[in-house]
Amino acid sequence: MSYSHCDWPEDEIKRVGYRVVDEIARYLTHLPERPPFEPVPGEAVAAFLDTPAPQQGQAADAILDEVVHGPMRWPFGQGHPRFFAWVNSTPAMMGIFADALAAALNPSCAGGNHAAIYIERQVIAWYRELLGLPRSWGGLLVSGGSMAALTALAAARHARAGFDVRRRGLQHGDRPLVVYRSAEAHTCHEKAIELLGIGSAQMRVIPCGADMRMSVAEFEQAVREDLDRGCTPVALVASFGTVNTGAVDPLEAIAASCRRHGVWLHVDAAYGGPAVLSDRYASGRSALALADSVALDPHKWLFVPIEAGAVLVRNTQVLRDAFSLVPPYIQAAAPADPARIDPVFGFPWFSEYGFQQTRGFRALKCWMVMKQFGLRGYADAVARCITLADRLAAHVADAPDFELFEPRGMSVVCFRYAPPGPVAPELDALNKRVLTAVQLGGQYFLSGTTLAGRSYLRACIVNGRTRESDIDGLLPAVRQAAAGCLD
Ligand SMILES: *Cc1c(COP(=O)(O)O)cnc(C)c1O
């Protein structure tokens, strides 16, 4: 090698790059022929963990050989047409290429007057439009729903604490802060509440009814109790599409209640947001606009490769007030006015609106995938996932040896194997064994969950490659896996 590590000649970039493209094409087109998941064998794990850092640099082809026989040999299965676990989607092709292009440009999207910043602003505006939020809303891209929750709740804490949390912290005996979340809200909110110093003991879990939606009466009751105890209600986390069952909380009534009590309403639409493009969930557009902040995960139902999350807020100035701490090497030139564009520094920096300083060019993959699909293409893809989930639910409802959990929503189907004979708790234990048997069986990959104290299998269809035949084969495959568990 007669060139430096960071300075390859054009022909070599092309030669290695074309091989990378070959490997991507081979991987993606042959994925359906493989099991969705195979556990990494012990020897391979040991080889991964025990290999020391190389002393000498290696040739590109040798590195790519290892990639083919390592990470590409033992994937977790996201993107496989029969992978239905968690809320993990198939990566869109333009997003895959975008990651390489973004790395080639390697801008920091902290801020500045360069195109990547305007692409991110455009992406935020497009997501705002997709969700039906007013033009006055703004926000930024983050790693995912968890960071979106942390960012939004940090803004809520700043806005509603009633004292200067940034300066005082939470250690001076001020009125204790309380955050509310529904029993079905994602656990990332609890992590955020802990990290923000509010403490999970000051988090009230508001029960859900049998419909898996948050009870507004219970929320009202909890707020009254907290006010009586001298606490400050700060924020409520509601869901537009829960992970467990795709439930949508009664957002209109919740928003009215939050307004009455001065509580910040954060709506977690990380998974469910894109459902507003479907006829069934179109009313979500006006409901989401009642929130103070909304989380959306482009790396879920918008088919952007992981990681990509978005946080959108009603009042961007609150976000800036909660996070802005401009270092001296930027301060002198950075514009204070959000409307002014400085020739070098551009708009006020994204880094003033969130925790990260150096920020990657995530926006490019969001932007390229949005262009690949268009809003119409997204609407079709979302509707297709919902139709496939309906189809699966109908199969389960028709099967005498399966139980469907209802109500169900969006593109999630929770069900359990329930042959005649065993009853709870044996059925719970059986379904846990069945889940593992399915995951290791090489035909399908599901996740599991607990609903009303019982174990369920869970399929979430946010998969652009799943066909009807993949749906139709699932129950037979579960039966086959279960047969091995009953012996
Ligand atoms: C995935 C998810 C989260 C967490 O988001 P990450 O992207 O995993 O950090 C939060 N809420 C819902 C509803 C989700 O589906």
The ligand as a Tripos MOL2 file, in Angstrom:
@<TRIPOS>MOLECULE
LIG
   15    15     1     0     0
SMALL
NO_CHARGES

@<TRIPOS>ATOM
      1 C1        -38.9710    1.9880   20.3590 C.3       1 LIG1
      2 C2        -39.8590    2.8000   21.1910 C.ar      1 LIG1
      3 C3        -39.3510    3.6750   22.1520 C.ar      1 LIG1
      4 C4        -37.8750    3.7930   22.4360 C.3       1 LIG1
      5 O1        -37.2250    4.2800   21.3260 O.3       1 LIG1
      6 P1        -35.7340    3.8400   20.9200 P.3       1 LIG1
      7 O2        -35.6580    4.2740   19.5050 O.co2     1 LIG1
      8 O3        -35.6710    2.3540   21.0840 O.co2     1 LIG1
      9 O4        -34.7990    4.5520   21.7970 O.co2     1 LIG1
     10 C5        -40.2420    4.4340   22.8600 C.ar      1 LIG1
     11 N1        -41.5580    4.3310   22.6600 N.ar      1 LIG1
     12 C6        -42.0930    3.4890   21.7490 C.ar      1 LIG1
     13 C7        -43.5760    3.4160   21.5730 C.3       1 LIG1
     14 C8        -41.2530    2.7020   20.9840 C.ar      1 LIG1
     15 O5        -41.7720    1.8550   20.0780 O.3       1 LIG1
@<TRIPOS>BOND
     1     1     2 1
     2     2     3 ar
     3     2    14 ar
     4     3     4 1
     5     3    10 ar
     6     4     5 1
     7     5     6 1
     8     6     7 2
     9     6     8 1
    10     6     9 1
    11    10    11 ar
    12    11    12 ar
    13    12    13 1
    14    12    14 ar
    15    14    15 1
@<TRIPOS>SUBSTRUCTURE
     1 LIG1         1 GROUP 0 **** ****
